[in-house]
Amino acid sequence: MSVTIYLSLIVIIVVALIVIFLFIKVSQAKKKISEYQAIVDDVMRKNAAAQAQINNHQERVKNEEKARVTNRDSIIDSLHQAGDLRDE
């Protein structure tokens, strides 16, 4: 065989090796991306749960403050005004 055939064969083999190498690297990158996406999803879920707890706590604090401020007479008066309390 001539030298050009050998050189052509070497070039084809080198190109094939490069393609295989790139294919492996792309598949590894996709795997890493999916791992990172799972981590991001987990963090977002935990963040949403923490935010819900914060909102619930703030609402509870507001309700407790309202409960401390209101007394029995003001509650009865507001129920009378709203028509939610029967006259005795």
C-alpha positions as CSV (number, residue, x, y, z in Angstrom):
1,M,0.0,0.0,0.0
2,S,1.1,3.5,-0.6
3,V,1.9,6.2,1.9
4,T,-1.2,8.2,1.1
5,I,-3.5,5.3,2.0
6,Y,-1.7,5.0,5.4
7,L,-1.9,8.7,6.0
8,S,-5.6,8.7,5.1
9,L,-6.2,5.8,7.4
10,I,-4.4,7.6,10.2
11,V,-6.4,10.8,9.7
12,I,-9.6,8.8,9.7
13,I,-8.6,7.0,13.0
14,V,-7.6,10.3,14.6
15,V,-10.9,12.0,13.5
16,A,-12.8,8.9,14.9
17,L,-11.0,9.1,18.2
18,I,-11.7,12.9,18.5
19,V,-15.4,12.2,17.8
20,I,-15.5,9.4,20.4
21,F,-13.7,11.7,22.9
22,L,-16.2,14.5,22.3
23,F,-19.1,12.2,22.6
24,I,-17.9,10.9,25.9
25,K,-17.3,14.5,27.2
26,V,-20.8,15.6,26.1
27,S,-22.4,12.6,27.9
28,Q,-20.4,13.4,31.0
29,A,-21.5,17.0,30.8
30,K,-25.1,16.1,30.4
31,K,-24.9,13.8,33.5
32,K,-23.3,16.6,35.5
33,I,-26.0,19.1,34.4
34,S,-28.7,16.7,35.5
35,E,-27.1,16.3,38.9
36,Y,-26.8,20.0,39.3
37,Q,-30.4,20.4,38.2
38,A,-31.5,17.9,40.8
39,I,-29.6,20.0,43.4
40,V,-31.2,23.2,42.2
41,D,-34.7,21.6,42.4
42,D,-34.0,20.4,45.9
43,V,-32.8,23.8,47.0
44,M,-35.8,25.5,45.4
45,R,-38.2,23.1,47.2
46,K,-36.5,23.7,50.5
47,N,-36.5,27.5,49.9
48,A,-40.3,27.4,49.2
49,A,-40.9,25.4,52.4
50,A,-38.8,27.9,54.4
51,Q,-40.6,30.9,52.9
52,A,-43.9,29.3,53.8
53,Q,-42.8,28.9,57.3
54,I,-41.7,32.5,57.5
55,N,-45.0,33.7,56.1
56,N,-46.9,31.5,58.6
57,H,-44.9,32.8,61.4
58,Q,-45.4,36.4,60.4
59,E,-49.1,35.9,60.1
60,R,-49.3,34.2,63.5
61,V,-47.4,37.1,65.0
62,K,-49.9,39.6,63.5
63,N,-52.8,37.5,64.7
64,E,-51.4,37.2,68.2
65,E,-50.9,41.0,68.3
66,K,-54.5,41.6,67.1
67,A,-55.7,39.2,69.8
68,R,-53.8,41.0,72.5
69,V,-55.1,44.4,71.4
70,T,-58.8,43.5,71.0
71,N,-60.9,43.0,74.1
72,R,-64.3,41.3,74.5
73,D,-66.4,44.5,74.2
74,S,-64.7,45.6,70.9
75,I,-65.3,42.1,69.5
76,I,-68.9,42.1,70.5
77,D,-69.4,45.6,69.0
78,S,-67.7,44.6,65.7
79,L,-69.9,41.5,65.5
80,H,-73.1,43.7,66.1
81,Q,-72.0,46.1,63.4
82,A,-71.4,43.3,61.0
83,G,-74.7,41.7,61.8
84,D,-73.1,38.4,62.9
85,L,-74.2,38.5,66.5
86,R,-77.8,38.0,67.7
87,D,-79.3,40.5,70.1
88,E,-80.0,38.9,73.4
